[in-house]
Amino acid sequence: MKTTYQYEFYPNTKQKLELNEWLRISRYWYNRQLGDRFDWWEMNRTYVNACPLVSSIASLRDKPNFYSQKAQLPVIKKDLVKVWHSGELLDFKRVDSTILQEVSKRVDKAFERLIVGDSKGGKSGKPRFKSEANFKTMTFATASSDWIKLVRKNWFYLRLPKIGAIKVRMHREMPAGFNLKQVSITKKADGWFIQMMLEDSAVPESAPEEVIPTWDNSMGLDAVLHENVYLATSEGEKLPSLKPLRSNQAKLDRISIKRNKRKRGSKARRKLAKREGRQHQKIARSRKDFQYKTAHKLVRTGKKVFFHEDLNLRGLTKRAKTKQADDGTFLPNGQAAKSGLNKSWMDAAFGNFFKTLEYIAAKAGSVVISKNPAYSSMVLSYRDEVIFTDCSIRGYWDEQESLMVDRDINAAINLKRLGLDIFPSIKRRSGKLSVVGTMGHSTTKEILHTLHRAGDAYAVSERSA
């Protein structure tokens, strides 16, 4: 079994300067390999609509790969490398060899995700050149438990190659019996952090058990952006939202405006940039903490299957389509309101939340399944009628059942029905939606019981407010 623990460490001034130099050299090595691969693509292809009729074709250069680029390191280390645009000299011999080899592996994986795709078939975009702001991590590919020295109650010393002993704050104890296999160092806005990958071959990997979803052991989750609600569950509960970016937007704007007024390259501008980075880090950490706590709260309900919406977040956060008049002028397209909605989607970070929920649920023996939410928010869950035709309809009063049906909880119940394959089929005929399918009487009673319980809780909260 493998696990990763993260700790903060405190290098001295000399070690900080050396680590910063290592980051600079690693970043240059990454960009150099990336540029070499881009050059190969440009020099070894011909556009179909621009193919010359008469030309002399030179011999093709071998395609750069992980092994050919890694083999350049011994030659580069023989002398100082001059960066052509800045004139600075870089000494590759100062950096540990495994770190530079891992940089070559990062470039190779970036191109593999572009061309081949990941394990699920999804492909990434074109790899980008790294700047100082987005290249922060170095990895020692081979490590051993002998690197750990002088362990005390709340801290220990870790001896890194070519760096020496660094003091690490141990906020939690490392598991007994695990051996150190790999070490990564990351520079963040508030200091240096180390990620230690530990392994114990005696502990088997947990194999997930096959779970058969039923009405009692499953839960539907509907993503909500309305007011202060984050999630609605099929159990009739609404989980509150944190909105870390919205709540810190004013403070972040004050720092950004002040930073932009300072001269580029000045000490004051750099100090404000660090302050802005720490504020962004605070927002990200509070969001991550909120998502973990919410995921743990859901898993502690004892449910074994969680059904959630398969959200197209890239499409939901797109800019509004431009509208143009006959004379070429642009017409209002509602982008101002769409920008606020896009920011709310980004602030909620539902994609990261569902990944976090999947990770925590797997440790508890549960599974998380995404479902296509088409029409799930429009159909009344216990009668299969199209009621919520507009997003502005937040509730529906059913005179027959004397029941106020909440739109979001109703959608969560329908997601649960989708997962259990008891959701009706929806057909569009002559521009109108028709619902085809039936539902058992016991399921209808369960849904009505949940909605009545949610309605009573809502009434109590309204009276207390």
C-alpha positions in Angstrom: 0.0 0.0 0.0 1.2 3.5 -0.8 0.3 6.7 0.9 1.5 10.3 0.7 2.1 12.7 3.7 2.7 16.4 3.4 4.7 18.4 5.9 6.1 22.0 6.0 9.9 22.3 6.3 12.2 25.2 7.1 15.3 25.5 5.0 18.0 28.0 6.1 18.9 31.0 3.9 21.6 29.1 2.0 19.3 26.2 1.3 16.5 28.5 0.1 18.8 30.1 -2.4 20.0 26.7 -3.6 16.4 25.4 -4.0 15.3 28.5 -5.9 18.2 28.0 -8.3 17.2 24.4 -8.7 13.7 25.5 -9.6 15.1 28.0 -12.2 17.3 25.3 -13.8 14.4 22.7 -13.8 12.1 25.2 -15.3 14.6 26.0 -18.1 15.1 22.3 -18.7 11.4 21.7 -19.0 10.9 24.6 -21.4 13.9 23.6 -23.5 12.6 20.0 -24.0 9.1 21.3 -24.7 10.4 23.7 -27.4 12.5 20.9 -28.9 9.4 18.8 -29.3 7.4 21.7 -30.8 10.2 22.4 -33.3 10.2 18.7 -34.4 6.4 19.0 -35.1 6.8 22.2 -37.1 9.9 21.0 -39.1 8.5 17.5 -39.9 5.1 18.3 -41.2 3.7 19.9 -44.4 0.2 21.5 -44.6 -2.1 19.9 -47.1 -3.0 23.3 -48.7 0.6 24.5 -48.9 2.5 21.5 -50.2 5.3 22.6 -52.6 5.4 21.0 -56.0 9.2 21.2 -56.4 11.4 21.1 -53.3 14.3 19.4 -51.8 13.3 17.5 -48.7 16.0 17.2 -46.0 16.4 14.0 -44.0 14.0 13.8 -41.1 15.2 14.2 -37.6 14.4 11.5 -35.1 11.3 12.3 -33.0 12.3 13.5 -29.5 11.2 11.2 -26.7 11.9 10.6 -23.0 15.0 8.6 -23.5 16.6 10.8 -26.2 16.0 14.0 -24.2 17.2 12.4 -21.0 20.4 11.3 -22.7 21.3 15.0 -23.3 21.9 15.6 -19.6 25.5 14.2 -19.4 26.5 16.5 -22.3 24.8 19.6 -20.8 26.4 19.1 -17.4 29.9 19.4 -18.9 29.7 23.2 -19.1 27.6 26.1 -18.1 24.4 26.7 -20.2 23.7 30.2 -21.3 20.1 31.4 -21.6 20.0 33.3 -24.8 17.2 35.9 -23.9 18.6 36.8 -20.4 22.3 35.9 -20.7 22.4 34.1 -17.3 24.5 31.0 -16.9 23.0 27.8 -15.5 25.0 25.0 -13.9 23.1 21.8 -14.3 25.6 19.9 -12.1 24.2 21.7 -9.0 20.8 19.9 -9.4 20.3 16.3 -8.3 20.2 14.0 -11.4 16.9 12.3 -10.4 15.1 15.7 -10.4 16.2 16.5 -14.0 15.2 13.1 -15.1 11.7 13.5 -13.5 11.4 16.8 -15.4 12.0 14.9 -18.7 9.3 12.5 -17.6 6.8 15.4 -16.9 7.4 16.6 -20.5 6.8 13.1 -21.9 3.6 12.7 -19.9 2.3 16.1 -21.0 2.7 15.1 -24.7 1.2 11.7 -24.1 -1.9 13.3 -22.6 -2.1 15.5 -25.7 -1.7 12.7 -28.3 -2.8 9.5 -26.6 -5.0 10.7 -23.8 -5.5 9.5 -20.2 -6.8 6.1 -19.0 -10.4 7.3 -19.6 -9.7 8.5 -23.2 -9.8 12.2 -22.4 -7.1 14.3 -24.0 -5.5 17.4 -22.6 -4.7 20.6 -24.5 -1.4 21.7 -25.9 1.4 21.7 -23.2 2.4 25.2 -22.1 5.8 26.7 -21.3 6.3 27.1 -17.6 6.8 30.4 -15.8 8.0 31.1 -12.3 4.4 31.2 -11.2 3.4 27.7 -12.4 6.5 25.6 -11.9 6.9 25.0 -8.2 7.6 21.3 -7.6 10.7 19.1 -7.8 10.8 15.4 -7.3 13.5 13.1 -5.9 12.5 9.9 -7.8 14.4 7.6 -5.5 14.4 8.0 -1.7 15.0 5.7 1.2 14.2 5.7 4.9 17.8 6.4 5.7 17.2 10.0 4.7 15.1 10.5 7.9 17.4 11.6 10.8 16.8 12.6 14.4 13.1 12.1 14.9 11.5 14.0 17.8 8.0 14.6 19.0 6.9 17.4 16.7 9.7 17.5 14.1 12.5 15.6 12.4 15.4 16.2 10.1 15.5 14.9 6.5 18.8 14.8 4.6 18.4 15.6 1.0 21.1 15.0 -1.7 23.2 18.2 -2.4 21.0 20.2 0.1 21.8 18.7 3.5 19.6 18.3 6.5 16.4 20.2 6.6 14.1 20.7 9.6 10.5 19.3 9.0 7.5 20.0 11.2 5.7 16.7 11.9 2.1 17.8 12.5 1.1 14.1 12.5 3.1 11.0 13.0 4.2 8.8 10.0 2.6 5.3 10.0 4.7 2.6 11.5 6.2 0.0 9.1 6.1 2.3 6.0 9.3 3.0 4.1 10.1 6.2 2.3 10.1 5.8 -1.5 9.9 9.2 -3.1 10.2 12.9 -2.0 8.7 16.0 -3.7 9.4 19.6 -2.7 6.9 22.4 -3.4 7.3 26.1 -3.0 4.1 27.8 -2.0 3.1 31.3 -1.1 3.6 30.8 2.6 6.7 28.6 2.6 8.2 25.3 1.5 6.4 22.0 1.7 7.5 18.4 1.3 5.4 15.4 0.1 6.7 12.1 1.2 5.4 9.0 -0.6 5.4 6.0 1.8 5.0 2.3 1.0 4.4 -0.8 3.0 4.2 -4.0 0.9 2.7 -5.9 3.9 -0.5 -3.8 3.8 -2.6 -4.9 0.8 -4.4 -2.5 -1.4 -8.0 -2.1 -0.6 -10.2 -3.7 -3.3 -13.6 -2.1 -3.7 -16.5 -4.4 -3.2 -19.3 -4.6 -5.7 -22.2 -2.6 -4.5 -25.7 -3.1 -5.8 -27.7 0.2 -5.5 -31.1 0.0 -3.9 -33.5 2.7 -2.7 -32.3 2.5 0.9 -28.5 2.5 0.3 -28.3 5.2 -2.4 -28.5 9.0 -2.4 -29.0 11.5 -5.2 -27.0 14.8 -5.1 -28.1 17.9 -7.0 -25.6 20.8 -7.5 -27.2 24.1 -6.5 -26.0 27.6 -7.1 -29.2 29.3 -5.7 -28.7 31.7 -2.7 -26.5 30.0 0.0 -27.2 26.3 -0.9 -24.4 24.1 -2.2 -26.0 20.7 -2.5 -29.5 19.2 -2.3 -29.8 15.5 -1.3 -32.5 13.0 -2.1 -33.0 12.7 1.7 -34.6 16.2 1.8 -31.5 18.0 3.1 -29.9 21.2 1.8 -26.2 21.7 2.5 -25.0 25.3 2.9 -22.4 26.9 0.6 -19.2 28.5 1.7 -18.4 30.8 -1.4 -14.8 31.5 -0.4 -14.0 33.6 -3.5 -17.2 35.7 -3.1 -16.6 36.4 0.6 -12.9 37.4 0.0 -13.4 39.2 -3.3 -13.3 42.7 -1.8 -10.1 42.1 0.1 -8.6 40.5 -3.0 -9.6 43.4 -5.2 -8.0 46.0 -2.8 -4.7 44.2 -2.9 -4.8 43.7 -6.8 -5.6 47.4 -7.4 -2.9 48.5 -5.1 -0.4 46.2 -6.7 -1.3 47.4 -10.2 -0.5 51.0 -9.2 3.1 50.1 -8.3 5.9 50.2 -10.8 6.8 46.9 -12.5 9.8 45.2 -11.0 9.7 47.3 -7.8 10.1 45.9 -4.3 6.6 47.2 -3.3 5.0 45.5 -6.3 6.7 42.2 -5.4 5.6 42.4 -1.8 2.0 43.1 -2.8 2.2 40.2 -5.3 3.2 37.8 -2.5 0.4 39.2 -0.4 -2.1 38.6 -3.2 -0.7 35.0 -3.6 -1.2 34.3 0.1 -4.8 35.6 -0.2 -5.5 33.3 -3.2 -3.9 30.4 -1.2 -6.2 31.1 1.8 -9.3 31.0 -0.6 -8.1 27.7 -2.1 -7.4 26.1 1.3 -10.8 27.2 2.7 -12.5 25.8 -0.3 -10.7 22.5 -0.1 -11.4 22.2 3.7 -15.1 22.9 3.1 -15.3 20.2 0.3 -13.6 17.6 2.5 -15.9 18.3 5.4 -19.0 18.2 3.2 -17.8 14.9 1.6 -17.2 13.3 5.0 -20.6 14.5 6.2 -22.2 12.7 3.2 -20.2 9.5 3.6 -21.1 9.4 7.3 -24.8 9.0 6.4 -23.9 5.3 5.7 -25.0 5.4 2.1 -23.1 3.1 -0.3 -24.0 4.7 -3.7 -24.0 8.4 -4.5 -25.5 9.6 -7.8 -24.6 13.1 -9.0 -25.0 15.2 -12.1 -22.5 14.7 -14.9 -22.0 18.4 -15.3 -20.4 19.9 -18.5 -18.5 22.6 -16.5 -16.6 23.7 -19.6 -19.8 24.5 -21.4 -21.5 26.0 -18.3 -18.7 28.5 -17.9 -18.4 29.6 -21.5 -18.8 33.2 -22.6 -22.2 34.2 -24.0 -22.4 34.0 -27.8 -21.9 37.4 -29.5 -24.8 39.1 -31.2 -24.1 41.4 -34.2 -26.4 43.8 -36.0 -26.6 44.3 -39.8 -24.3 47.3 -39.6 -21.6 45.3 -37.8 -22.1 46.7 -34.3 -22.4 44.3 -31.4 -25.7 44.0 -29.5 -26.1 43.3 -25.8 -25.8 39.5 -25.2 -26.1 39.3 -21.4 -22.4 38.6 -20.9 -22.3 40.8 -17.8 -24.8 38.5 -16.0 -23.1 35.4 -17.5 -19.7 36.5 -16.0 -21.2 36.5 -12.5 -22.7 33.1 -13.1 -19.4 31.8 -14.4 -17.6 33.0 -11.3 -20.1 31.3 -9.1 -19.6 28.0 -11.0 -15.8 28.4 -10.6 -16.1 29.3 -6.9 -18.3 26.2 -6.2 -15.7 23.9 -7.9 -18.1 21.0 -8.3 -15.7 19.1 -10.4 -13.1 19.0 -7.6 -15.8 18.3 -5.0 -17.1 15.2 -6.8 -13.5 13.9 -7.2 -13.0 14.5 -3.5 -16.2 12.7 -2.7 -15.2 9.8 -4.9 -11.9 9.5 -3.1 -13.4 9.6 0.4 -16.3 7.3 -0.5 -13.9 4.7 -1.9 -12.1 4.5 1.5 -15.5 3.9 3.1 -16.4 1.2 0.6 -18.9 3.4 -1.3 -19.1 4.4 -4.9 -19.9 7.6 -6.7 -21.6 7.5 -10.1 -22.3 10.4 -12.4 -25.6 10.5 -14.4 -26.8 12.5 -17.3 -29.2 15.0 -15.7 -31.4 15.7 -18.7 -34.9 16.6 -17.7 -34.2 15.6 -14.1 -34.9 19.1 -12.7 -38.2 19.5 -14.7 -40.2 16.3 -13.9 -42.2 16.1 -10.6 -40.5 13.1 -8.9 -43.6 11.4 -7.5 -46.1 12.0 -10.4 -44.0 12.2 -13.6 -45.3 15.5 -14.8 -43.3 18.3 -16.3 -43.7 21.1 -13.8 -40.4 23.0 -13.4 -40.2 24.4 -16.9 -38.3 27.5 -15.9 -35.3 28.0 -13.6 -37.1 30.8 -11.8 -39.7 28.3 -10.5 -38.1 27.4 -7.1 -41.1 25.6 -5.6 -44.4 24.0 -6.6 -47.5 23.9 -4.4 -49.4 20.6 -4.9 -53.0 21.2 -3.8 -53.8 17.5 -4.0 -51.1 16.4 -1.6 -51.0 19.7 0.4 -47.3 19.8 -0.2 -44.7 22.4 -1.2 -42.2 20.7 -3.5 -38.7 22.2 -3.5 -37.1 22.3 -7.0 -33.6 21.2 -5.9 -34.7 18.4 -3.6 -37.0 17.2 -6.3 -34.1 17.1 -8.8 -31.9 15.2 -6.3 -34.7 12.5 -6.0 -34.9 12.3 -9.8 -31.1 11.7 -9.9 -31.5 8.9 -7.5 -34.3 7.5 -9.7 -32.0 7.8 -12.7 -29.3 5.8 -11.0 -31.8 3.1 -10.1 -33.2 3.0 -13.6 -36.8 4.0 -12.5 -36.8 7.4 -14.2 -39.3 7.7 -17.0 -38.3 8.3 -20.6 -38.9 11.8 -21.9 -40.1 12.4 -25.5 -40.6 15.6 -27.4 -43.6 15.6 -29.6 -44.8 18.6 -31.6 -42.6 20.8 -29.4 -44.1 19.5 -26.2 -42.5 17.1 -23.6 -44.3 13.9 -22.9 -43.4 11.5 -20.0 -43.5 7.8 -20.8 -43.3 5.3 -17.9 -44.8 4.2 -14.6 -43.6 4.0 -11.1 -44.4 1.7 -8.2 -46.7 2.7 -5.4 -44.1 2.0 -2.7 -41.6 4.3 -4.4 -44.2 7.1 -4.6 -44.9 6.8 -0.9 -41.1 7.0 -0.1 -40.7 10.1 -2.2 -43.8 11.8 -0.7 -42.6 11.0 2.8 -39.2 12.6 2.0 -40.8 15.7 0.5 -43.2 16.1 3.4 -40.3 15.8 5.9 -38.3 18.4 3.9 -41.3 20.7 3.8 -41.8 20.5 7.5 -38.2 21.3 8.1 -38.4 24.3 5.8 -41.5 25.5 7.6 -39.7 25.3 11.0 -36.7 27.2 9.7 -39.0 29.9 8.3 -40.7 30.3 11.6 -37.5 30.4 13.6 -36.1 33.0 11.1 
